[in-house]
């Protein structure tokens, strides 16, 4: 009797575990670290600067304009990726066509990154020297660690 009761509760248990996992995975609505896009990271760094409200709003306007460009670029990349998938699903895909589409996708990704860099350059031009230096400074947790000096160890000799 107890064994059959346990078997009937398996679907309920599986559903509860799935729901819990979904809640945990969606707990952080805003991506952090490596998951953030460059514009979100730039926006966060601008928010920490000690600048006047007018300069901050101008920086945010640049970021918002770049976000619109980024959304359009993502749509172009998605469309090109779908085209590439369709090419690869053919029985005998043409190598030339596949490589051409791959080059097209790489170009679109490069243009999107260039747009992010243009936004950074425009934001840097809006800031005074102190704010530029503060924006360029990397947090201590991102400072490069010399080879072999991880966690306080001395470099290894080879």
Secondary structure as a PSIPRED ss2 file (coil, helix, strand):
# PSIPRED VFORMAT (PSIPRED V4.0)

   1 X C   1.000  0.000  0.000
   2 X H   0.000  1.000  0.000
   3 X H   0.000  1.000  0.000
   4 X H   0.000  1.000  0.000
   5 X H   0.000  1.000  0.000
   6 X H   0.000  1.000  0.000
   7 X H   0.000  1.000  0.000
   8 X H   0.000  1.000  0.000
   9 X H   0.000  1.000  0.000
  10 X H   0.000  1.000  0.000
  11 X H   0.000  1.000  0.000
  12 X H   0.000  1.000  0.000
  13 X H   0.000  1.000  0.000
  14 X H   0.000  1.000  0.000
  15 X H   0.000  1.000  0.000
  16 X H   0.000  1.000  0.000
  17 X H   0.000  1.000  0.000
  18 X H   0.000  1.000  0.000
  19 X H   0.000  1.000  0.000
  20 X H   0.000  1.000  0.000
  21 X H   0.000  1.000  0.000
  22 X H   0.000  1.000  0.000
  23 X H   0.000  1.000  0.000
  24 X H   0.000  1.000  0.000
  25 X H   0.000  1.000  0.000
  26 X C   1.000  0.000  0.000
  27 X C   1.000  0.000  0.000
  28 X C   1.000  0.000  0.000
  29 X C   1.000  0.000  0.000
  30 X C   1.000  0.000  0.000
  31 X C   1.000  0.000  0.000
  32 X C   1.000  0.000  0.000
  33 X H   0.000  1.000  0.000
  34 X H   0.000  1.000  0.000
  35 X H   0.000  1.000  0.000
  36 X C   1.000  0.000  0.000
  37 X C   1.000  0.000  0.000
  38 X H   0.000  1.000  0.000
  39 X H   0.000  1.000  0.000
  40 X H   0.000  1.000  0.000
  41 X H   0.000  1.000  0.000
  42 X H   0.000  1.000  0.000
  43 X H   0.000  1.000  0.000
  44 X H   0.000  1.000  0.000
  45 X H   0.000  1.000  0.000
  46 X H   0.000  1.000  0.000
  47 X H   0.000  1.000  0.000
  48 X C   1.000  0.000  0.000
  49 X C   1.000  0.000  0.000
  50 X C   1.000  0.000  0.000
  51 X C   1.000  0.000  0.000
  52 X C   1.000  0.000  0.000
  53 X H   0.000  1.000  0.000
  54 X H   0.000  1.000  0.000
  55 X H   0.000  1.000  0.000
  56 X H   0.000  1.000  0.000
  57 X H   0.000  1.000  0.000
  58 X H   0.000  1.000  0.000
  59 X H   0.000  1.000  0.000
  60 X H   0.000  1.000  0.000
  61 X H   0.000  1.000  0.000
  62 X H   0.000  1.000  0.000
  63 X H   0.000  1.000  0.000
  64 X H   0.000  1.000  0.000
  65 X H   0.000  1.000  0.000
  66 X H   0.000  1.000  0.000
  67 X H   0.000  1.000  0.000
  68 X H   0.000  1.000  0.000
  69 X H   0.000  1.000  0.000
  70 X H   0.000  1.000  0.000
  71 X H   0.000  1.000  0.000
  72 X H   0.000  1.000  0.000
  73 X H   0.000  1.000  0.000
  74 X H   0.000  1.000  0.000
  75 X H   0.000  1.000  0.000
  76 X H   0.000  1.000  0.000
  77 X H   0.000  1.000  0.000
  78 X H   0.000  1.000  0.000
  79 X H   0.000  1.000  0.000
  80 X H   0.000  1.000  0.000
  81 X H   0.000  1.000  0.000
  82 X H   0.000  1.000  0.000
  83 X H   0.000  1.000  0.000
  84 X H   0.000  1.000  0.000
  85 X H   0.000  1.000  0.000
  86 X H   0.000  1.000  0.000
  87 X H   0.000  1.000  0.000
  88 X H   0.000  1.000  0.000
  89 X C   1.000  0.000  0.000
  90 X C   1.000  0.000  0.000
  91 X C   1.000  0.000  0.000
  92 X C   1.000  0.000  0.000
  93 X C   1.000  0.000  0.000
  94 X C   1.000  0.000  0.000
  95 X H   0.000  1.000  0.000
  96 X H   0.000  1.000  0.000
  97 X H   0.000  1.000  0.000
  98 X H   0.000  1.000  0.000
  99 X H   0.000  1.000  0.000
 100 X H   0.000  1.000  0.000
 101 X H   0.000  1.000  0.000
 102 X H   0.000  1.000  0.000
 103 X H   0.000  1.000  0.000
 104 X H   0.000  1.000  0.000
 105 X H   0.000  1.000  0.000
 106 X H   0.000  1.000  0.000
 107 X H   0.000  1.000  0.000
 108 X H   0.000  1.000  0.000
 109 X H   0.000  1.000  0.000
 110 X H   0.000  1.000  0.000
 111 X H   0.000  1.000  0.000
 112 X H   0.000  1.000  0.000
 113 X H   0.000  1.000  0.000
 114 X H   0.000  1.000  0.000
 115 X H   0.000  1.000  0.000
 116 X H   0.000  1.000  0.000
 117 X H   0.000  1.000  0.000
 118 X H   0.000  1.000  0.000
 119 X H   0.000  1.000  0.000
 120 X H   0.000  1.000  0.000
 121 X H   0.000  1.000  0.000
 122 X H   0.000  1.000  0.000
 123 X H   0.000  1.000  0.000
 124 X H   0.000  1.000  0.000
 125 X H   0.000  1.000  0.000
 126 X H   0.000  1.000  0.000
 127 X C   1.000  0.000  0.000
 128 X C   1.000  0.000  0.000
 129 X H   0.000  1.000  0.000
 130 X H   0.000  1.000  0.000
 131 X H   0.000  1.000  0.000
 132 X H   0.000  1.000  0.000
 133 X H   0.000  1.000  0.000
 134 X H   0.000  1.000  0.000
 135 X H   0.000  1.000  0.000
 136 X H   0.000  1.000  0.000
 137 X C   1.000  0.000  0.000
 138 X C   1.000  0.000  0.000
 139 X C   1.000  0.000  0.000
 140 X H   0.000  1.000  0.000
 141 X H   0.000  1.000  0.000
 142 X H   0.000  1.000  0.000
 143 X C   1.000  0.000  0.000
 144 X C   1.000  0.000  0.000
 145 X C   1.000  0.000  0.000
 146 X C   1.000  0.000  0.000
 147 X C   1.000  0.000  0.000
 148 X C   1.000  0.000  0.000
 149 X C   1.000  0.000  0.000
 150 X H   0.000  1.000  0.000
 151 X H   0.000  1.000  0.000
 152 X H   0.000  1.000  0.000
 153 X C   1.000  0.000  0.000
 154 X C   1.000  0.000  0.000
 155 X C   1.000  0.000  0.000
 156 X C   1.000  0.000  0.000
 157 X C   1.000  0.000  0.000
 158 X C   1.000  0.000  0.000
